Amino acid sequence: MKIYQLSSGDEVHHYKKSLVVCFKGPRKVLSTGPNNGGYRTDLEAVFNNDSNPGSGMACTLRAETYEAHMDLLAAEDLGLDPEHCTGLSTAASMDNVSIQTMAYEDFSVTAIVTGGIRTNAGRIGDPAVWHEKAGISHAVKPGTINIILYIDANLSGGALARALVSCTEAKTAALQELLAPSRYSRGLATGSGTDGTIIVSNAQSETYLTNAGKHCKLGEYIGKTVKKAVKEALERQNGFCPEYQHNIMNRMDRFGVTEDSLWLEYQNKNETSGHSRAEFADVLDHLKTEDTLVTYTSLYAHLLDQLDWELISPREAWEAGKEMLKLAGLEPEQDMPESNQEEKEVYIRWMTAQYQEGLVEKIAGRM
């Protein structure tokens, strides 16, 4: 089924759990896809495939390598020439795609994005889970942001490469604005572990552009379309949006503050309270989206980030953190322990513990 027509006349089709962009003429393509990736000028189509076999089922390859798997998919499922197409794979549904387009004078930019980051979001530099050997991939958690960025203008080779940089910056900016957490560290996510991007330029366009950075209109429009599309795709796929983030548990779980950790601490301090886990969870459920608590929790988390990035000292972080806890109604009972000022890990864990203890006390006070 055709779902979108681009200004160049190229069409976006949705079939066989895939989005396929069919070219009506020569296009310049820069792709991170495993099949025919890199820079190509001889491709006839690009695609994004949902490889999720079903809830609770693992994605499996139909060949020995990822590249061969994608070639089989292109030929057998999508009816494409595997030598003249490139594609991306994801566990996100193509039904949740976001397509955003903007036009400016003599060019247009269209971002076609699918995404999910609940379980596989990561921060660049996080510990890796495998090392490639002879092209063999290892299974990773599902969760991918795939972007097909279609530019109806003829870009120079350098501009095409710069468009990939601008597109990636826009994706990361979208995650930053959502305060998306890494699932492999306590940092904020910069993407997922399996993101893919395809940049398409219309080689037949009379508009020739040589720059796609922030200071030119093309770069601006790449930023705007990609950010909007990434945010909408994440909301459609798994409800990840500002409303989801207006929740203290979603703000603090990357530091290890979870319902389980809170319940364990409550049990340790209130062994004879007689209250059940269900009662505890009910009180927490009512607390976790309170405006004041969310606001000061967010500020407290940012203090921990700045301490982690060594932008402020442990003493500075705690002096401000104490005020945040008081304003949130989580009265701190201890002062900062004496320790080596270089041991930021000690202080981050200690400040996290102060938050958790204060929150447990607040829950206990409402039970």
C-alpha positions in Angstrom: 0.0 0.0 0.0 1.3 3.4 -0.9 1.4 5.6 2.2 3.3 8.6 1.1 4.5 10.4 -2.1 7.6 12.4 -1.9 8.1 15.7 -3.7 10.5 14.1 -6.2 7.7 11.6 -7.2 9.3 8.7 -5.3 6.8 6.7 -3.3 6.8 5.1 0.2 5.0 1.8 0.3 4.0 -0.3 3.3 3.8 -4.1 2.8 5.2 -7.3 4.3 6.0 -5.6 7.6 8.3 -3.2 5.7 8.5 0.4 4.5 9.9 0.6 1.0 11.0 3.8 -0.8 11.1 3.1 -4.5 13.2 5.4 -6.7 12.0 6.7 -10.0 15.5 7.9 -11.1 19.1 8.1 -9.9 19.6 8.8 -6.3 22.6 9.3 -4.1 22.4 7.1 -0.9 24.5 7.0 2.2 23.4 4.0 4.4 24.4 2.2 7.5 22.6 -0.9 6.3 24.4 -4.2 6.3 23.5 -4.9 2.7 25.0 -2.4 0.2 25.8 0.0 2.9 28.1 3.1 2.6 27.8 5.5 -0.4 26.0 4.2 -3.5 24.6 5.8 -6.6 23.2 2.6 -8.2 20.4 1.7 -5.8 16.8 1.4 -6.8 15.1 1.3 -3.4 15.7 1.5 0.3 13.7 -0.2 3.1 13.0 -0.5 6.8 11.8 -3.9 8.0 10.0 -5.0 11.2 11.7 -8.3 12.0 9.8 -8.9 15.2 8.2 -12.4 15.0 5.8 -11.7 17.9 5.6 -10.8 21.5 8.1 -12.7 23.6 9.8 -14.3 20.5 13.4 -13.6 19.6 14.3 -12.1 16.2 16.3 -14.7 14.2 18.4 -14.5 11.1 17.4 -16.4 8.0 21.0 -16.8 6.9 24.5 -17.1 8.5 25.2 -13.3 8.4 23.1 -10.2 8.8 24.0 -9.1 5.3 22.8 -12.4 3.7 19.6 -12.2 5.8 18.8 -8.8 4.5 19.5 -9.9 0.9 17.1 -12.8 1.3 14.5 -10.5 2.8 14.8 -8.0 0.0 14.5 -10.7 -2.7 12.0 -13.1 -1.3 9.7 -10.9 0.7 9.9 -7.4 -0.8 10.5 -8.3 -4.5 13.6 -6.1 -4.7 16.9 -6.7 -6.5 19.2 -7.4 -3.5 22.2 -6.0 -5.5 20.5 -2.6 -5.9 18.8 -1.9 -2.5 19.8 -1.3 1.1 17.8 -1.7 4.2 17.5 -1.5 8.0 15.9 -3.9 10.5 14.1 -3.3 13.7 11.6 -4.8 16.2 9.5 -1.7 16.0 6.2 -1.9 14.1 6.0 -0.1 10.7 2.4 0.9 11.8 4.0 3.3 14.3 6.1 5.2 11.7 6.3 8.9 11.9 6.7 10.8 8.6 7.6 14.5 8.9 8.4 16.8 5.9 9.4 20.5 5.5 10.0 22.5 2.4 12.1 25.6 1.9 12.2 27.4 -1.4 14.0 24.9 -3.7 14.4 21.8 -1.5 12.5 19.6 0.9 13.4 17.3 3.7 11.4 14.2 4.8 12.2 12.1 7.9 10.7 8.6 7.9 11.3 7.2 11.4 10.5 4.2 13.5 11.8 3.7 17.0 11.7 2.1 20.4 14.2 2.6 23.2 12.6 1.3 26.4 15.0 -1.6 26.8 17.9 -0.9 24.4 18.7 2.8 24.8 22.4 3.5 25.4 24.9 6.3 25.9 27.8 6.4 23.6 30.8 4.9 25.4 28.6 2.5 27.6 30.1 -1.0 28.1 29.6 -3.0 25.0 28.0 -6.5 25.0 30.0 -8.2 22.2 32.9 -7.9 19.8 32.4 -8.7 16.1 34.1 -11.8 14.8 34.1 -12.6 11.1 30.8 -10.8 10.5 28.9 -12.8 13.0 26.5 -10.8 15.1 25.3 -11.5 18.6 21.7 -11.1 20.0 21.0 -7.8 21.7 18.0 -6.3 23.4 15.2 -5.1 21.1 14.9 -1.4 20.6 16.1 0.6 17.6 15.7 4.1 16.1 15.7 3.7 12.3 15.7 6.8 10.1 15.3 7.2 6.4 16.1 10.8 5.6 15.0 11.8 2.1 16.3 15.1 0.8 14.8 16.4 -2.5 18.0 18.2 -3.6 21.2 17.1 -5.2 23.9 17.0 -2.4 27.6 16.9 -2.9 29.4 13.9 -1.3 30.5 16.0 1.6 27.1 17.4 2.2 25.6 13.9 2.2 28.1 12.9 4.9 27.4 16.1 6.8 23.6 15.3 6.6 24.3 12.0 8.4 26.0 14.0 11.2 23.2 16.5 11.4 20.6 13.7 11.4 22.4 11.9 14.2 22.7 15.1 16.3 19.0 15.7 15.8 18.1 12.2 17.0 20.3 12.6 20.1 18.8 16.1 20.7 15.3 14.5 20.7 16.4 11.9 23.3 18.1 14.6 25.4 14.9 16.7 25.4 13.0 13.6 26.6 15.7 12.8 29.2 15.7 9.3 27.9 17.8 7.0 30.2 20.5 4.6 29.1 19.7 1.0 29.9 23.4 0.1 30.2 24.6 2.9 32.5 23.2 5.7 34.7 23.7 8.2 31.9 21.3 9.8 29.5 20.8 8.0 26.2 22.3 9.2 23.0 20.6 6.6 20.8 19.9 2.8 20.9 22.5 0.1 20.5 21.2 -0.8 17.1 20.2 2.4 15.3 20.3 2.7 11.6 20.2 5.6 9.1 19.8 6.0 5.4 20.3 9.3 3.7 18.8 9.7 0.2 19.6 12.7 -2.1 17.7 13.3 -5.4 20.5 13.4 -7.9 18.1 14.6 -10.6 17.2 17.8 -8.7 18.3 21.1 -10.1 19.1 22.3 -6.6 22.7 21.5 -5.8 23.7 21.9 -2.1 27.2 21.5 -0.6 26.4 22.0 3.1 24.1 20.3 5.6 25.4 21.8 8.8 23.7 23.9 11.5 24.3 27.3 9.8 22.4 26.5 6.6 18.7 26.0 6.0 19.2 22.4 5.0 20.8 21.6 8.4 18.1 23.4 10.2 15.3 21.5 8.4 17.1 18.2 9.0 17.2 19.0 12.7 13.5 20.0 12.9 12.1 17.1 10.9 14.2 14.4 12.5 13.6 15.6 16.1 9.9 15.8 15.5 9.7 12.4 13.8 11.9 10.6 16.4 9.7 11.9 19.3 6.5 11.0 17.6 7.8 7.5 16.6 8.9 6.8 20.2 5.5 7.9 21.6 3.6 5.7 19.0 5.8 2.7 19.6 5.9 2.5 23.4 4.4 5.7 24.8 7.7 7.3 25.6 6.9 11.0 25.8 6.9 14.0 28.2 3.9 12.6 30.1 5.7 9.2 30.6 8.7 11.1 31.9 6.6 13.1 34.4 7.2 10.3 36.9 9.8 10.1 39.6 10.4 6.4 39.0 11.2 7.0 35.3 13.5 9.8 36.3 15.5 7.9 38.9 15.5 4.3 37.9 18.8 4.8 36.0 20.4 5.5 39.4 19.0 2.3 40.9 15.9 3.8 42.5 13.1 1.3 41.7 9.9 0.0 43.3 11.8 -3.1 44.4 14.7 -1.1 46.0 12.2 1.1 47.8 10.2 -1.8 49.1 13.3 -3.5 50.4 14.4 -0.4 52.3 10.9 0.0 53.7 10.9 -3.6 55.0 14.3 -3.1 56.6 13.1 0.0 58.4 9.6 -1.1 59.2 9.7 -4.8 59.9 6.6 -4.7 62.2 4.5 -2.2 60.2 2.0 -4.9 59.1 1.6 -3.1 55.7 1.6 -5.2 52.5 3.5 -4.7 49.3 0.2 -3.9 47.6 -0.5 -1.1 50.0 3.1 0.2 49.6 2.8 0.1 45.8 -0.6 1.9 45.9 0.9 4.8 47.9 3.9 5.0 45.6 1.6 5.0 42.6 -0.2 8.1 43.9 3.1 9.8 44.8 5.2 9.2 41.7 3.5 11.8 39.5 3.0 14.6 42.0 4.0 17.9 40.4 6.3 19.2 43.1 8.0 15.8 43.7 8.6 15.3 39.9 10.0 18.8 39.6 12.6 18.6 42.4 13.4 15.0 41.6 14.3 16.1 38.1 16.6 18.8 39.5 18.1 16.4 41.9 18.9 13.9 39.1 20.5 16.7 37.1 22.7 17.5 40.1 23.8 13.8 40.1 24.6 14.1 36.3 26.6 17.2 36.8 28.5 15.6 39.6 29.1 12.6 37.3 30.4 14.8 34.6 32.6 16.6 37.1 31.0 20.0 36.4 30.4 20.6 40.1 32.1 19.2 43.2 30.5 16.7 45.6 30.1 19.4 48.2 28.4 21.8 45.8 26.1 19.0 44.6 25.0 18.1 48.1 24.5 21.6 49.3 22.1 22.2 46.4 20.7 18.6 46.7 19.7 19.1 50.4 17.6 22.1 49.3 16.0 20.0 46.5 15.1 17.3 49.0 13.6 19.7 51.5 11.5 21.3 48.8 10.4 17.9 47.6 9.4 17.0 51.2 12.1 14.4 51.5 13.9 15.7 54.5 17.6 14.5 54.6 18.8 13.3 58.0 22.5 13.0 57.4 25.4 15.3 56.3 27.9 14.3 53.7 30.5 11.8 54.8 34.2 12.7 54.7 35.8 11.0 51.8 38.3 11.6 49.0 36.8 14.4 46.9 37.9 12.5 43.8 35.7 9.5 44.7 32.6 10.8 42.8 31.2 7.2 42.8 31.0 7.3 46.5 29.1 10.5 46.6 26.7 9.7 43.7 25.7 6.5 45.5 25.4 8.3 48.8 23.3 11.1 47.4 21.1 8.5 45.7 20.7 6.7 49.0 19.6 10.0 50.6 16.9 10.4 48.0 15.7 6.9 48.4 15.6 7.0 52.2 13.6 10.3 52.1 11.2 8.8 49.6 10.6 5.7 51.7 9.9 7.9 54.7 7.4 9.9 52.7 5.7 6.7 51.6 5.6 5.4 55.2 4.1 8.6 56.4 1.1 8.1 54.1 0.4 4.5 54.9 
